[in-house]
Amino acid sequence: MSKKLIAITGGIGSGKSVVSSILRSLGYEVYDCDSRAKIIVDSDDEIKAKLVSEIAPDCVDSEGNVRRDRVAEIVFANPDALNRLNLLTHAAVRDDIRRQAAISENNPLFVETAILYQSELDLMVDEVWVVKAPEELRIGRVMERNGLEREQVIARIESQDGYKPQRRHAVVRELVNDEILPLLPQVEELLKNLAPVE
């Protein structure tokens, strides 16, 4: 039996991490693309050198540490810079997911990502779970969680939500995280109705 991969996706502040936490509490393994990408970037000197040459010279400090605040300031204000950053990390993350899937005892393995189509992870997964929430609720969540100004959050939402994929995954399920509909029953229903691995 091959390993089934299921993407958990949705815009910033939609509640992907909440869904991931529910899945972990139910005994499932979730690969978090954001946190793994940070680890990969921090440990890869070639990627750090490209950050300096392709994004900005001050993206890495004199001790070789990535200045995430500076990177975010640049890429969320410049779509071309964001695209360059993504190209630097996507292939490394996809390889890392393949390694994790090979050693994971969990089936399915969930993959949490905000940029499913841009990263081409949609080509790797069998199914997509999209977490949705009203925009104002998303803005409030991210302002509180990240300590950002409203305009900064809107810029991040627009940079993610503005992307329109040319293709849509064949198997897409939706979860609503609007603080009215409880999430746990929605997750349990999707788990109950998982398509078998072929």
Backbone as ProteinMPNN parsed JSONL, in Angstrom:
{"seq_chain_A": "MSKKLIAITGGIGSGKSVVSSILRSLGYEVYDCDSRAKIIVDSDDEIKAKLVSEIAPDCVDSEGNVRRDRVAEIVFANPDALNRLNLLTHAAVRDDIRRQAAISENNPLFVETAILYQSELDLMVDEVWVVKAPEELRIGRVMERNGLEREQVIARIESQDGYKPQRRHAVVRELVNDEILPLLPQVEELLKNLAPVE", "coords_chain_A": {"N_chain_A": [[0.849, -1.193, 0.0], [0.611, 2.171, -0.895], [1.798, 5.306, 0.436], [-0.54, 7.634, 1.549], [-0.984, 11.022, 0.867], [-2.177, 13.998, 2.232], [-3.086, 17.274, 1.732], [-3.279, 20.132, 3.828], [-4.611, 23.166, 3.517], [-4.987, 26.747, 2.983], [-5.616, 30.26, 3.36], [-3.534, 32.685, 5.136], [-4.218, 32.884, 8.579], [-6.556, 31.451, 8.393], [-6.88, 29.097, 9.779], [-5.425, 26.731, 9.485], [-3.455, 25.625, 11.153], [-4.906, 25.033, 13.426], [-6.559, 22.953, 12.542], [-4.517, 21.136, 11.974], [-3.543, 20.709, 14.574], [-5.746, 19.44, 15.737], [-5.75, 17.071, 14.225], [-3.267, 15.986, 14.994], [-3.805, 15.528, 17.692], [-5.554, 13.472, 17.412], [-3.925, 11.46, 16.694], [-2.655, 11.506, 14.227], [-0.008, 12.21, 11.88], [1.437, 15.301, 11.035], [3.023, 17.129, 8.616], [4.578, 20.127, 8.755], [4.935, 22.586, 6.559], [5.866, 25.285, 6.751], [7.407, 25.446, 9.189], [9.297, 23.428, 8.711], [10.492, 24.411, 6.384], [11.807, 26.652, 7.403], [13.725, 25.435, 9.054], [15.173, 24.042, 7.113], [16.147, 26.187, 5.499], [17.701, 27.557, 7.414], [19.74, 25.742, 7.803], [21.029, 25.395, 5.421], [23.586, 26.449, 3.609], [23.874, 27.166, 0.954], [21.317, 28.011, 0.152], [21.084, 30.228, 1.843], [23.091, 31.866, 0.824], [21.985, 32.442, -1.643], [19.739, 33.867, -0.842], [20.948, 36.232, -0.029], [22.082, 37.097, -2.455], [19.902, 37.133, -4.241], [17.618, 38.193, -3.015], [18.123, 40.24, -0.912], [21.071, 41.891, 0.287], [21.149, 42.214, 3.08], [19.648, 40.192, 4.211], [20.727, 38.122, 5.566], [22.547, 37.927, 8.533], [25.793, 38.975, 9.929], [26.697, 36.765, 11.27], [25.682, 34.669, 9.947], [22.986, 34.12, 10.283], [19.593, 33.93, 9.304], [17.666, 36.767, 8.694], [14.61, 36.94, 9.421], [12.579, 38.835, 9.758], [13.383, 40.911, 8.094], [13.445, 39.609, 5.606], [10.698, 38.974, 5.339], [9.624, 41.564, 5.283], [10.553, 42.468, 2.821], [9.657, 40.517, 0.879], [6.857, 40.374, 1.135], [6.088, 42.757, 0.197], [6.836, 42.772, -2.37], [6.09, 41.063, -5.102], [7.768, 39.73, -6.979], [10.102, 39.25, -5.535], [9.053, 37.582, -3.582], [8.352, 35.397, -5.15], [10.933, 34.576, -5.981], [12.013, 33.821, -3.504], [10.31, 31.689, -2.852], [10.911, 29.869, -4.915], [13.466, 29.19, -4.167], [13.073, 27.621, -1.931], [11.048, 25.686, -2.374], [11.677, 23.244, -3.831], [13.454, 21.987, -2.1], [11.805, 21.547, 0.119], [9.868, 19.826, -0.974], [11.461, 17.565, -1.485], [12.126, 16.934, 1.142], [9.619, 16.263, 2.194], [9.136, 13.904, 0.743], [11.138, 12.275, 1.839], [10.236, 12.182, 4.507], [7.734, 10.956, 4.191], [8.554, 8.437, 3.389], [9.656, 7.339, 5.691], [7.722, 7.574, 7.594], [5.327, 6.1, 9.777], [2.722, 6.606, 9.757], [-0.39, 6.619, 8.05], [-2.942, 8.151, 6.547], [-0.394, 10.666, 5.689], [-0.368, 13.951, 6.66], [0.0, 17.172, 5.158], [0.753, 20.375, 5.874], [0.274, 23.454, 4.337], [0.474, 26.781, 3.091], [0.728, 27.528, 0.523], [-0.067, 25.757, -1.65], [-0.401, 25.3, -4.497], [1.439, 27.059, -5.706], [3.816, 25.998, -4.803], [3.867, 23.598, -6.02], [3.151, 21.378, -4.613], [0.679, 20.338, -4.855], [0.833, 18.491, -6.867], [1.872, 16.328, -5.651], [0.182, 15.391, -3.686], [-2.679, 13.384, -2.647], [-5.127, 14.294, -1.967], [-6.917, 17.261, -1.016], [-7.456, 19.403, 1.68], [-9.174, 22.231, 2.31], [-9.051, 25.008, 4.365], [-11.275, 27.43, 5.416], [-12.15, 30.838, 6.209], [-13.856, 33.854, 7.227], [-12.629, 36.966, 5.869], [-12.231, 39.254, 7.585], [-12.12, 38.063, 10.089], [-9.854, 36.509, 9.766], [-7.917, 38.536, 9.465], [-7.997, 39.758, 12.014], [-7.155, 37.598, 13.632], [-4.493, 37.172, 12.751], [-3.29, 39.648, 13.261], [-3.42, 39.663, 16.055], [-2.015, 37.312, 16.707], [0.536, 37.573, 15.476], [1.33, 40.13, 16.042], [1.132, 42.174, 14.167], [0.509, 45.084, 12.094], [-2.653, 46.134, 10.726], [-2.493, 46.76, 7.949], [-0.199, 45.381, 7.199], [-0.985, 42.73, 7.535], [-3.057, 42.578, 5.668], [-1.576, 42.913, 3.329], [-0.156, 40.508, 3.311], [-2.233, 38.657, 3.101], [-3.262, 39.385, 0.593], [-1.065, 38.774, -1.013], [-1.019, 36.03, -0.898], [-3.707, 35.189, -1.444], [-4.153, 36.343, -3.866], [-3.106, 34.769, -5.809], [-4.028, 32.732, -8.451], [-4.574, 29.512, -9.196], [-3.761, 27.591, -12.128], [-4.693, 25.105, -12.398], [-6.88, 22.849, -10.648], [-6.981, 20.775, -7.84], [-8.009, 17.361, -8.066], [-9.398, 16.183, -5.939], [-10.953, 17.816, -3.548], [-11.7, 18.957, -0.356], [-13.638, 20.857, 1.981], [-13.277, 22.855, 4.938], [-14.825, 24.816, 7.406], [-13.846, 27.467, 9.342], [-15.083, 29.428, 11.18], [-15.635, 30.177, 13.75], [-18.179, 29.613, 14.444], [-19.272, 27.236, 13.326], [-18.309, 24.18, 14.685], [-15.01, 22.829, 14.526], [-13.946, 20.234, 15.04], [-15.988, 18.147, 14.61], [-16.211, 18.443, 11.821], [-13.65, 17.728, 10.901], [-13.551, 15.078, 11.813], [-15.577, 13.982, 10.253], [-14.502, 14.192, 7.667], [-12.297, 12.514, 7.944], [-13.578, 10.097, 8.362], [-14.631, 9.666, 5.884], [-12.522, 9.241, 4.151], [-11.001, 8.581, 1.064], [-10.003, 5.367, -0.112], [-6.562, 4.219, -0.28], [-5.044, 3.599, -3.343]], "CA_chain_A": [[0.0, 0.0, 0.0], [1.407, 3.393, -0.958], [1.482, 6.31, 1.454], [-1.478, 8.659, 1.116], [-0.639, 12.368, 1.312], [-3.316, 14.914, 2.21], [-2.683, 18.657, 2.009], [-4.137, 21.047, 4.584], [-4.228, 24.469, 2.989], [-5.881, 27.872, 3.236], [-4.858, 31.494, 3.529], [-3.041, 33.051, 6.461], [-5.282, 33.19, 9.527], [-7.767, 30.663, 8.149], [-6.986, 28.061, 10.804], [-4.748, 25.484, 9.108], [-2.748, 25.08, 12.319], [-5.916, 24.467, 14.335], [-6.897, 21.654, 11.967], [-3.35, 20.275, 12.186], [-3.508, 20.345, 15.998], [-6.798, 18.44, 15.943], [-5.281, 15.818, 13.64], [-2.213, 15.437, 15.859], [-4.434, 15.023, 18.92], [-6.217, 12.223, 17.037], [-2.887, 10.471, 16.409], [-2.117, 11.604, 12.868], [1.22, 12.989, 11.712], [1.288, 16.443, 10.138], [4.261, 17.782, 8.188], [4.334, 21.574, 8.677], [5.864, 23.128, 5.561], [6.491, 26.528, 7.219], [8.467, 25.21, 10.172], [10.355, 22.649, 8.081], [11.216, 25.291, 5.465], [12.718, 27.465, 8.22], [14.852, 24.573, 9.45], [15.969, 23.779, 5.905], [16.856, 27.425, 5.137], [18.707, 27.851, 8.443], [20.839, 24.776, 7.781], [21.537, 25.262, 4.055], [24.406, 27.624, 3.277], [23.641, 27.553, -0.441], [20.086, 28.802, 0.132], [21.361, 31.521, 2.487], [23.867, 32.669, -0.125], [21.06, 32.911, -2.678], [18.944, 34.928, -0.212], [21.769, 37.451, -0.071], [22.296, 37.553, -3.833], [18.681, 37.26, -5.03], [16.578, 38.939, -2.3], [18.767, 41.467, -0.434], [22.309, 41.58, 1.011], [20.991, 42.224, 4.537], [18.732, 39.132, 4.645], [21.496, 37.242, 6.449], [23.444, 38.777, 9.329], [27.227, 38.678, 9.847], [26.957, 35.454, 11.867], [25.069, 33.649, 9.105], [21.598, 33.872, 10.666], [18.601, 34.541, 8.422], [16.865, 37.817, 9.325], [13.269, 36.67, 8.911], [11.788, 40.068, 9.71], [13.813, 41.639, 6.9], [12.972, 38.843, 4.45], [9.243, 39.169, 5.243], [9.38, 42.958, 4.885], [10.833, 42.59, 1.388], [8.895, 39.648, -0.024], [5.419, 40.624, 1.151], [5.851, 44.012, -0.511], [7.373, 42.631, -3.713], [5.744, 39.725, -5.601], [8.9, 39.083, -7.638], [10.989, 38.761, -4.48], [8.374, 36.443, -2.963], [8.499, 34.28, -6.085], [12.319, 34.104, -5.903], [12.163, 33.124, -2.221], [9.608, 30.412, -2.95], [11.672, 28.972, -5.784], [14.633, 28.721, -3.415], [12.722, 26.67, -0.871], [10.055, 24.662, -2.721], [12.247, 21.944, -4.204], [14.02, 21.383, -0.885], [10.687, 21.085, 0.952], [9.275, 18.64, -1.615], [12.369, 16.438, -1.215], [12.014, 16.62, 2.567], [8.341, 15.553, 2.363], [9.328, 12.544, 0.236], [11.913, 11.539, 2.852], [9.377, 11.962, 5.667], [6.718, 9.967, 3.823], [9.196, 7.124, 3.292], [9.958, 6.792, 7.021], [6.564, 7.725, 8.474], [4.476, 4.927, 9.962], [1.336, 7.072, 9.659], [-1.022, 6.644, 6.737], [-2.24, 9.106, 5.691], [0.465, 11.715, 6.207], [-0.919, 15.255, 6.307], [1.001, 18.193, 4.815], [0.173, 21.71, 6.037], [0.926, 24.446, 3.493], [-0.343, 27.928, 2.669], [0.97, 27.791, -0.896], [-0.15, 24.428, -2.24], [-0.205, 25.264, -5.949], [2.68, 27.756, -6.046], [4.939, 25.124, -4.457], [3.661, 22.367, -6.781], [2.832, 20.266, -3.726], [-0.581, 19.74, -5.323], [1.166, 17.373, -7.741], [2.331, 15.218, -4.813], [-0.823, 14.924, -2.72], [-3.827, 12.651, -3.166], [-6.359, 14.96, -1.565], [-6.687, 18.603, -0.479], [-8.412, 19.944, 2.625], [-9.057, 23.691, 2.319], [-9.641, 25.632, 5.549], [-11.756, 28.757, 5.039], [-12.671, 31.707, 7.27], [-14.097, 35.216, 6.735], [-11.405, 37.755, 5.826], [-12.054, 40.092, 8.777], [-11.714, 37.178, 11.165], [-8.454, 36.166, 9.479], [-7.09, 39.716, 9.766], [-7.918, 39.889, 13.469], [-6.344, 36.505, 14.175], [-3.07, 37.351, 12.44], [-2.831, 40.83, 14.012], [-3.229, 39.267, 17.456], [-1.009, 36.254, 16.809], [1.86, 37.979, 15.004], [1.648, 41.502, 16.436], [1.296, 42.978, 12.947], [-0.491, 46.105, 11.804], [-3.688, 45.676, 9.803], [-2.024, 46.873, 6.564], [0.772, 44.306, 6.965], [-1.737, 41.481, 7.39], [-3.759, 42.63, 4.383], [-0.571, 42.679, 2.288], [0.145, 39.074, 3.282], [-3.411, 37.977, 2.565], [-3.332, 39.647, -0.851], [0.026, 38.082, -1.709], [-1.395, 34.615, -0.995], [-5.017, 34.983, -2.055], [-4.162, 36.877, -5.225], [-2.649, 33.737, -6.743], [-5.099, 31.893, -8.989], [-3.943, 28.363, -9.858], [-4.26, 27.224, -13.452], [-5.347, 23.805, -12.243], [-7.452, 22.599, -9.326], [-6.809, 19.37, -7.496], [-9.197, 16.562, -8.362], [-10.125, 15.854, -4.71], [-10.883, 18.967, -2.639], [-12.696, 18.997, 0.716], [-13.591, 22.167, 2.644], [-13.596, 23.005, 6.354], [-15.138, 26.211, 7.714], [-13.34, 27.826, 10.668], [-15.626, 30.773, 11.381], [-15.955, 30.29, 15.172], [-19.59, 29.266, 14.628], [-19.294, 25.796, 13.096], [-17.167, 23.541, 15.357], [-14.106, 22.179, 13.577], [-13.697, 18.813, 15.305], [-16.884, 17.257, 13.848], [-15.902, 18.527, 10.388], [-12.447, 16.911, 10.682], [-13.916, 13.672, 11.998], [-16.371, 13.565, 9.09], [-13.592, 14.005, 6.532], [-11.5, 11.308, 8.214], [-14.468, 8.947, 8.195], [-14.923, 9.494, 4.462], [-11.308, 9.23, 3.351], [-10.956, 7.61, -0.036], [-8.934, 4.377, 0.119], [-5.339, 4.338, -1.071], [-5.042, 2.599, -4.42]], "C_chain_A": [[0.887, 1.247, 0.0], [0.93, 4.381, 0.097], [0.562, 7.372, 0.862], [-1.039, 9.991, 1.708], [-1.854, 13.263, 1.159], [-2.832, 16.307, 2.591], [-3.745, 19.345, 2.855], [-3.704, 22.436, 4.155], [-5.312, 25.503, 3.273], [-5.027, 29.094, 3.491], [-4.42, 31.726, 4.963], [-4.222, 33.432, 7.36], [-6.551, 32.381, 9.343], [-7.972, 29.586, 9.207], [-6.378, 26.726, 10.421], [-4.109, 24.819, 10.322], [-3.706, 24.47, 13.33], [-6.32, 23.084, 13.842], [-5.748, 20.672, 12.176], [-3.266, 19.811, 13.637], [-4.56, 19.291, 16.32], [-6.334, 17.083, 15.42], [-4.199, 15.172, 14.498], [-2.811, 14.841, 17.131], [-5.168, 13.708, 18.666], [-5.223, 11.146, 16.616], [-2.297, 10.496, 15.016], [-0.848, 12.453, 12.861], [0.97, 14.1, 10.694], [2.665, 17.046, 9.873], [3.944, 19.259, 7.981], [5.37, 22.207, 7.753], [6.574, 24.391, 6.045], [7.651, 26.255, 8.162], [9.615, 24.405, 9.572], [11.168, 23.515, 7.116], [12.2, 26.168, 6.229], [13.941, 26.671, 8.631], [15.768, 24.326, 8.26], [16.792, 25.005, 5.526], [17.976, 27.721, 6.127], [19.923, 26.944, 8.357], [21.501, 24.647, 6.411], [22.276, 26.529, 3.642], [24.185, 28.095, 1.841], [22.373, 28.407, -0.551], [20.324, 30.175, 0.752], [22.155, 32.438, 1.554], [22.957, 33.23, -1.219], [20.106, 33.973, -2.117], [19.665, 36.26, -0.315], [21.871, 37.989, -1.487], [20.995, 37.849, -4.578], [17.57, 38.047, -4.344], [17.14, 40.274, -1.821], [20.007, 41.089, 0.374], [22.138, 41.504, 2.526], [19.973, 41.196, 5.038], [19.401, 38.135, 5.59], [22.48, 38.109, 7.209], [24.884, 38.279, 9.258], [27.581, 37.314, 10.442], [26.285, 34.321, 11.081], [23.645, 33.292, 9.462], [20.646, 34.6, 9.707], [17.787, 35.56, 9.223], [15.442, 37.74, 8.767], [12.405, 37.925, 8.806], [12.117, 40.866, 8.454], [13.329, 40.936, 5.63], [11.48, 39.075, 4.246], [8.901, 40.569, 4.763], [9.548, 43.13, 3.38], [9.838, 41.802, 0.553], [7.402, 39.923, -0.012], [5.063, 41.974, 0.53], [6.256, 43.915, -1.982], [7.094, 41.221, -4.235], [6.9, 38.994, -6.284], [9.871, 38.502, -6.617], [10.373, 37.552, -3.784], [8.501, 35.21, -3.852], [9.909, 33.707, -6.043], [12.555, 33.316, -4.62], [11.515, 31.747, -2.301], [10.359, 29.408, -3.812], [12.886, 28.392, -5.065], [14.277, 27.587, -2.462], [11.841, 25.51, -1.319], [10.653, 23.29, -3.016], [12.799, 21.231, -2.976], [12.916, 20.833, 0.013], [10.05, 19.834, 0.342], [10.144, 17.398, -1.371], [12.25, 15.984, 0.234], [10.712, 15.861, 2.848], [8.472, 14.108, 1.877], [10.092, 11.686, 1.239], [11.028, 11.201, 4.053], [8.31, 10.905, 5.375], [7.3, 8.555, 3.8], [9.423, 6.505, 4.665], [8.765, 6.837, 7.975], [5.773, 6.428, 8.563], [3.003, 5.302, 9.833], [0.84, 7.036, 8.217], [-2.49, 6.999, 6.96], [-1.25, 9.988, 6.457], [-0.12, 13.037, 5.725], [0.211, 16.251, 6.088], [0.327, 19.556, 4.903], [0.962, 22.733, 5.232], [-0.038, 25.563, 3.113], [-0.284, 28.119, 1.153], [1.024, 26.474, -1.676], [0.215, 24.412, -3.717], [1.1, 25.944, -6.368], [3.896, 26.852, -5.82], [4.93, 23.82, -5.242], [3.478, 21.148, -5.883], [1.522, 19.6, -4.133], [-0.328, 18.528, -6.217], [1.586, 16.135, -6.958], [1.213, 14.599, -3.982], [-2.011, 14.255, -3.412], [-5.132, 13.398, -2.947], [-5.999, 16.301, -0.941], [-7.821, 18.965, 0.47], [-8.184, 21.45, 2.696], [-9.783, 24.237, 3.543], [-10.009, 27.063, 5.175], [-12.272, 29.505, 6.265], [-12.917, 33.082, 6.67], [-12.836, 36.075, 6.86], [-11.19, 38.599, 7.082], [-11.616, 39.267, 9.977], [-10.252, 36.782, 10.996], [-7.537, 37.328, 9.843], [-6.905, 39.856, 11.268], [-7.046, 38.824, 14.097], [-4.853, 36.759, 13.967], [-2.511, 38.58, 13.158], [-2.522, 40.443, 15.45], [-2.08, 38.281, 17.607], [0.401, 36.748, 16.518], [2.255, 39.389, 15.41], [1.869, 42.424, 15.25], [0.21, 44.04, 12.861], [-1.465, 45.556, 10.757], [-3.194, 45.681, 8.349], [-1.03, 45.765, 6.226], [0.054, 42.979, 6.745], [-2.452, 41.449, 6.045], [-2.785, 42.372, 3.233], [-0.245, 41.193, 2.175], [-1.023, 38.278, 2.712], [-3.483, 38.159, 1.055], [-2.253, 38.913, -1.617], [-0.291, 36.599, -1.866], [-2.674, 34.43, -1.796], [-5.083, 35.469, -3.5], [-3.741, 35.859, -6.267], [-3.823, 32.862, -7.167], [-4.467, 30.721, -9.746], [-4.582, 28.057, -11.201], [-5.0, 25.887, -13.409], [-5.917, 23.719, -10.827], [-7.328, 21.107, -9.052], [-8.12, 18.617, -7.687], [-10.04, 16.268, -7.12], [-9.928, 16.986, -3.713], [-12.033, 18.889, -1.645], [-12.563, 20.346, 1.417], [-13.972, 22.057, 4.113], [-13.825, 24.484, 6.611], [-14.728, 26.497, 9.154], [-13.77, 29.259, 10.982], [-16.034, 31.059, 12.823], [-17.444, 30.097, 15.444], [-19.733, 27.746, 14.468], [-18.093, 25.157, 13.807], [-16.329, 22.748, 14.356], [-13.982, 20.679, 13.787], [-14.665, 17.897, 14.559], [-16.621, 17.289, 12.344], [-14.7, 17.65, 10.046], [-12.79, 15.432, 10.791], [-14.718, 13.144, 10.807], [-15.481, 13.32, 7.875], [-12.746, 12.75, 6.725], [-12.324, 10.049, 7.968], [-14.679, 8.627, 6.718], [-13.689, 9.519, 3.575], [-11.405, 8.177, 2.26], [-9.821, 6.62, 0.233], [-7.734, 4.646, -0.766], [-5.325, 3.229, -2.109], [-3.664, 2.012, -4.589]], "O_chain_A": [[1.809, 1.356, 0.809], [-0.197, 4.297, 0.584], [0.849, 7.939, -0.193], [-0.757, 10.085, 2.903], [-2.488, 13.294, 0.104], [-2.237, 16.495, 3.653], [-4.944, 19.172, 2.637], [-2.567, 22.841, 4.396], [-6.402, 25.175, 3.74], [-3.842, 28.975, 3.804], [-4.876, 31.05, 5.885], [-5.104, 34.194, 6.963], [-7.528, 32.596, 10.061], [-9.106, 29.205, 9.498], [-6.764, 25.692, 10.966], [-4.208, 23.605, 10.501], [-3.364, 23.504, 14.012], [-6.414, 22.146, 14.633], [-5.975, 19.511, 12.516], [-2.952, 18.651, 13.901], [-4.301, 18.36, 17.083], [-6.503, 16.064, 16.09], [-4.208, 13.959, 14.707], [-2.381, 13.783, 17.592], [-5.38, 12.922, 19.589], [-5.62, 10.048, 16.225], [-1.523, 9.61, 14.652], [-0.647, 13.302, 13.729], [0.375, 13.877, 9.64], [3.378, 17.423, 10.803], [3.13, 19.605, 7.125], [6.537, 22.348, 8.118], [7.765, 24.56, 5.781], [8.751, 26.77, 7.965], [10.778, 24.661, 9.882], [12.389, 23.375, 7.034], [13.312, 26.406, 5.755], [15.065, 27.17, 8.565], [16.99, 24.393, 8.384], [17.989, 24.894, 5.261], [19.078, 28.094, 5.725], [21.014, 27.322, 8.783], [22.442, 23.868, 6.255], [21.658, 27.556, 3.361], [24.296, 29.286, 1.55], [22.359, 29.41, -1.264], [19.823, 31.178, 0.245], [21.914, 33.645, 1.507], [23.141, 34.363, -1.665], [19.706, 34.883, -2.842], [19.067, 37.284, -0.646], [21.762, 39.196, -1.705], [20.971, 38.717, -5.451], [16.66, 38.527, -5.02], [16.69, 41.328, -2.268], [20.001, 40.076, 1.073], [22.9, 40.805, 3.195], [19.484, 41.31, 6.162], [18.731, 37.402, 6.317], [23.174, 38.933, 6.613], [25.164, 37.276, 8.603], [28.645, 36.769, 10.151], [26.316, 33.163, 11.498], [23.132, 32.272, 9.002], [20.882, 35.755, 9.35], [17.281, 35.248, 10.302], [15.115, 38.388, 7.773], [11.6, 38.061, 7.884], [11.224, 41.432, 7.823], [12.862, 41.585, 4.693], [11.036, 39.339, 3.128], [8.004, 40.75, 3.939], [8.781, 43.85, 2.741], [9.238, 42.343, -0.376], [6.733, 39.732, -1.027], [3.887, 42.297, 0.357], [6.049, 44.854, -2.75], [7.788, 40.278, -3.853], [7.004, 37.772, -6.18], [10.399, 37.405, -6.801], [11.079, 36.607, -3.435], [8.73, 34.105, -3.359], [10.079, 32.488, -6.066], [13.212, 32.275, -4.633], [12.101, 30.754, -1.87], [10.432, 28.227, -3.473], [13.287, 27.255, -5.316], [15.092, 26.697, -2.216], [11.881, 24.445, -0.703], [10.174, 22.281, -2.496], [12.634, 20.02, -2.825], [13.074, 19.765, 0.604], [9.729, 18.889, 1.062], [9.628, 16.318, -1.086], [12.27, 14.786, 0.517], [10.7, 14.925, 3.647], [7.974, 13.19, 2.528], [9.751, 10.525, 1.466], [11.061, 10.079, 4.559], [8.021, 10.059, 6.222], [6.619, 7.592, 4.151], [9.389, 5.283, 4.803], [8.791, 6.216, 9.037], [5.57, 5.741, 7.561], [2.135, 4.429, 9.804], [1.569, 7.382, 7.287], [-3.221, 6.187, 7.527], [-1.262, 10.05, 7.687], [-0.344, 13.225, 4.529], [1.249, 16.185, 6.746], [-0.563, 19.865, 4.11], [2.172, 22.871, 5.412], [-1.215, 25.321, 2.847], [-1.138, 28.788, 0.571], [2.042, 26.135, -2.28], [1.043, 23.608, -4.146], [1.788, 25.47, -7.272], [4.882, 26.932, -6.552], [5.866, 23.027, -5.148], [3.632, 20.013, -6.335], [1.279, 18.44, -3.8], [-1.174, 17.639, -6.315], [1.653, 15.035, -7.506], [1.281, 13.426, -3.614], [-2.309, 14.514, -4.578], [-6.118, 13.168, -3.648], [-4.905, 16.464, -0.4], [-8.996, 18.853, 0.12], [-7.11, 21.895, 3.102], [-10.969, 23.974, 3.744], [-9.173, 27.819, 4.681], [-12.76, 28.904, 7.223], [-12.258, 33.451, 5.698], [-12.072, 35.942, 7.817], [-10.072, 38.653, 7.595], [-10.82, 39.732, 10.793], [-9.502, 36.726, 11.97], [-6.493, 37.124, 10.463], [-5.787, 40.051, 11.744], [-6.271, 39.119, 15.007], [-4.05, 36.587, 14.884], [-1.369, 38.554, 13.616], [-1.495, 40.84, 16.002], [-1.268, 38.399, 18.525], [1.347, 36.392, 17.22], [3.383, 39.812, 15.158], [2.687, 43.342, 15.31], [-0.857, 43.918, 13.464], [-1.139, 44.636, 10.006], [-3.44, 44.733, 7.604], [-1.014, 45.265, 5.101], [0.435, 42.197, 5.874], [-2.457, 40.426, 5.361], [-3.131, 41.687, 2.271], [-0.078, 40.675, 1.071], [-0.828, 37.341, 1.938], [-3.735, 37.203, 0.321], [-2.481, 38.471, -2.743], [0.116, 35.976, -2.846], [-2.725, 33.615, -2.718], [-5.958, 35.058, -4.263], [-3.979, 36.046, -7.461], [-4.529, 32.314, -6.32], [-3.891, 30.914, -10.817], [-5.785, 28.24, -11.39], [-5.824, 25.586, -14.273], [-5.48, 24.435, -9.926], [-7.547, 20.282, -9.939], [-9.202, 19.171, -7.493], [-11.258, 16.12, -7.221], [-8.865, 17.105, -3.102], [-13.194, 18.77, -2.035], [-11.474, 20.919, 1.441], [-14.855, 21.287, 4.491], [-13.092, 25.322, 6.086], [-15.208, 25.843, 10.08], [-12.949, 30.175, 11.043], [-16.698, 32.058, 13.096], [-17.92, 30.382, 16.543], [-20.245, 27.062, 15.354], [-16.958, 25.559, 13.552], [-16.859, 22.087, 13.463], [-13.92, 19.924, 12.817], [-14.214, 16.945, 13.922], [-16.789, 16.276, 11.665], [-14.708, 16.926, 9.05], [-12.37, 14.628, 9.958], [-14.553, 11.993, 10.403], [-15.681, 12.353, 7.14], [-12.508, 12.008, 5.772], [-11.823, 9.06, 7.43], [-14.879, 7.472, 6.344], [-13.791, 9.786, 2.378], [-11.829, 7.045, 2.494], [-8.778, 7.011, 0.758], [-7.854, 5.216, -1.851], [-5.565, 2.064, -1.793], [-3.461, 1.152, -5.447]]}, "name": "protein", "num_of_chains": 1, "seq": "MSKKLIAITGGIGSGKSVVSSILRSLGYEVYDCDSRAKIIVDSDDEIKAKLVSEIAPDCVDSEGNVRRDRVAEIVFANPDALNRLNLLTHAAVRDDIRRQAAISENNPLFVETAILYQSELDLMVDEVWVVKAPEELRIGRVMERNGLEREQVIARIESQDGYKPQRRHAVVRELVNDEILPLLPQVEELLKNLAPVE"}
